[in-house]
Amino acid sequence: RKRDYEGFLCSLLLPAESRTSAFALRAFNIYSFQIKDSITQKTIGLMRMQFWREAVENIYCDNPPHQPVATELWRAVKRHNLTKMWFMKIIDEREKNLDDRAYCNIQELETYAENTQSALLYLTLEMLGVRDIHADHAASHIGKAQGIVTCLRATPYHSTRQKVFLPMDICMLHGVSQEDFIRGKQEKNVRDVIYDIASQAHIHLEHARSFSKKVPVKAYPAFFCTVALDDYLCNLRKVDFNIFHPSLQKKSTLLPLHLYIRSWKKTY
């Protein structure tokens, strides 16, 4: 609820038998995601990643460590027969991402998103008892959109810490330097960079929806995170792609309502 409010709200809309497992999965995701921002030395980050790698190994040997999230994950794995590979992909990708450097290109950012956000959605689908190629295809695109939006949303925060992770190829295309973001510039070429990256997220969402009729309705609750993504992209468009606009930093008060409407309409 504190660290992933949107994920928390989406998990509330899952069937009762999957909800607790979804919370455990979200908590695991937060723990592995926050390691990068909470360390000053890469070695410490590697040690923490190793803890989670061993924890997952032990969970699948029926010997979870005495750690609340790990214990709940073990229960989720037993309950839903979750695939170990997705957990390992998340850990491996987050470990690779401990290096403080920008993505070389949008494809590199998409690969990171596929191995973290999409992997999280594949596990959520397994919790819902959905094993379907079309649902997996949608999860792949929605996960990539989520990864791109997360990168955009974190840009103002990272800029205050003298860091920029946006894809370098798009920045170079528009003649924008990392310094421009660190200084919080709002010139047209800076906004063009944001527009190009946001457009890629929008394309992934549209693609995921283009074959929604082939996706089992049972899978839809896994994809309600699209509501928050639509919300952010819409607000970004309203402020003409000024990533530093104060309105983008506010929590959406209407999000619970929008989520409820989407779940009632049974769409994603």
N, C-alpha and C positions, 0 to 999 in steps of 0.2 A: 504493500500500500504506500509506503514512504518513497521507495526508490524506483518503482516502476508502476506508477499510478494507472497508466493506460492499460498495461498488461494485466494489472489486478482487476480492473473493471471488465476487461474482455473475459478473464477467467471466470468471473461471476456468472457469465452467460452460458458457460459450458454445462452439460448435464451433471447432476449431483455426483454421480459415481466417478467423474473425471476431475472434479473441481480441486480436491485436495492435492491430487497428483500434479495438476497444472500449476498450483501455487509452489510446490516443491521444485518443479522444472524452472519456473520464473526466478525463484530464489537462487538456484544453481547458476542460472544465466547471469544474474546480477553480480554474484560473487566473482565469477570469472571475468566479467566485463569491467568491474571496478578495480581489479588488480593493477591495471596499467596506470590509472590515475592516482593510486594510493602509494606508489613506490618512488623512491629516489634513485635506486640502483636496480639495474636489470636482473642481477643475480637473485635478489629477493623475490622478484616477480617470477623467475624460473622455479624457485623453490615452492612458491605458492601454487603454481601450475602443476608441479610434480605431485603436490599433496592431492590435488583434485584428480590427477591421472590415476594415482594409486587408490584413491577413494572409489573411483568408478570400477577399477579392477576388482577391488574387494567387495563392492556391492554385488557384482556378478558372481562372486564366489560365496555369496551369502554371509559375508563377514564385514558389514559396513562399519566405518569408524564412528566413534562416539561424538558425532557432530550432528546437530538437529537437522540440517538440510540433507546431509548424507543419509540419515536414517529415513527421512521421508522419501527420498529418491529411491532407496532400496524397496520401500513399500510400493512405490509407483511402478518400479521395474517388475516386481513380483505380480502386481495386480494386472498390468496391461501387457506384459511380455515385450518391453521396449527394446529396441535395437541398440546395442552397445556402440556400434560404429558412429552414430550421430553424436553421442556424448564426446567421444574421442575427437571427432572432427572439430567440435566447438573448442575444446581445450587446445588442440594443436594449432588452430587458426589464431586463437587469442594469444598463444605463446609467440607465434611468428610476428604478431602485431605489437609485441612489447617494444620493438625498435621505434624510436620517436622520429618517424619520417613520413612525408606526404606520400599518398598513393601516386605511382608513376602515371597511371591512366585510369579511366573509368572502369575498364575491364578488371583491373586489380581490386578496385573497391567492390565491384560486383562479386568477384571470387570470395572476398572476405565475407560479404553479406550472405552468399550462398552457403558457406560453411559454418555460419553462426546463426543468423536469423532464419534462413530456410531450414536448416537442420532442426532448429527449435520447433518450427511448424510441422516438419515430418514427424517429430516425436509427439506433438499434440494430436496429429491425425491418428497415430497409433493408439493414443489414449482414447480416442473416440471410436476405435474399432474400424477405422477406414484404411483400407489398403487398396488404393485405386490409382492408376497411372495418371488420369486427368487431374485428380486432386493433388498429386505430387507435382505435376506440371504447374498448377496454379500456385502451390506453396513456394515453388522455386522463384517464380516471378514476384510474388508478394514479398518474399523474404529479401529479394534484391532491392525492391522499392523501399522496404523498411530500412535496410542498411544505408541506402543513399540518403534518405530523409534524416536518419539519426546523425549521419556525418554533417549534414547541413545544419541541423538544429544545434549541434555542439560547437559549431564554428565560432560564435561570439565568445563562448566560455574559453575555448582553446586559445583564441586570439589574445585574451587578457593574460594568458600564461606564455605568450610569445611562441605559440605553436600553431601551425596550419597543416591540416591533413587532406585538404581538397586535392583532387587529381591534377597533377602538374601539367599534363598535356593540354587540358582545357584552359588552365591559367595562362599558359604560354601562347595559346591560340589567340587570346584576347590581350596579350601584352600586360598581364597583371602579375605582380610579384607577391611573394608571401608578406612582404613588408606592408603592402597596400591593405591587406586584411588585418594585420597586427595594429595598424594605425586606424582601423575602422573606416576606411575610405568608402564613399558611396557613389563614385563616378559611374558613368554608364558602362564602361568596360568591366568594372567589378560586378555590376548587376548582371551583365551578360554571362559572366562565368556561372553565377548562381542560376540564371535562367536555363542554361544548357544542362547543368547537373540535375535541376529539378525536373526538366523535361524528360530526362532519362527515367526518373522514378515514375512519372506519369505514364510513360510508354509501357513500363512493366505492369502497372496496375490495369491499364486498358487491355493489355495482352492477356492477363490473368482472367479478366472478365469476358473476353471474347469467346471463351469456350465454357462459360459457367453452366450452360445447360447440360454439359456432359459430366459435370462434377456432382457426385452424390450430395443430396441435401444434408445428409448426416455430417458432411465435412464442413459445411458453412460456418458453424460456430468457431472453428479454428481460424477463420479468415476475417473476423470482425475487427481486427487491428487496422484494416483498410480505412475504417471510419476516421481514426486519428490521423492517418496519412493524408486522406482527402482534405481534412480540416486544415492541416498545416500547409499543404500545397495551395489551397484556396486562399488562406490568409497571406501567404507569401506573394501570391499574384496581386492581392489587394494593395500591398505596400510596394508594388513595382519591383519586386525581387531585391529589396533592401534587407539583407540578412541581419542587419543590426537594429532593425526597427523594434522599439520596446514592446509593441503589441504581440510580437512573436514569442516573447519570453513568458507570457501569461498563461496560466492553466485555463483550458477551455471549460467554462462552467456548463456549457450545453452538451458536452461530450456524453455524459450518461444518458441523456435523452436521445441523442443521435444514435447511440449504440442500441438503445431499446427499440427505436423505430426500425433500424436495420435488421435486428433479430426478429421483430414482428413481421417484417416484409419477407423474411427469409431470402435475403440477397447478401452479396459481399462486395 
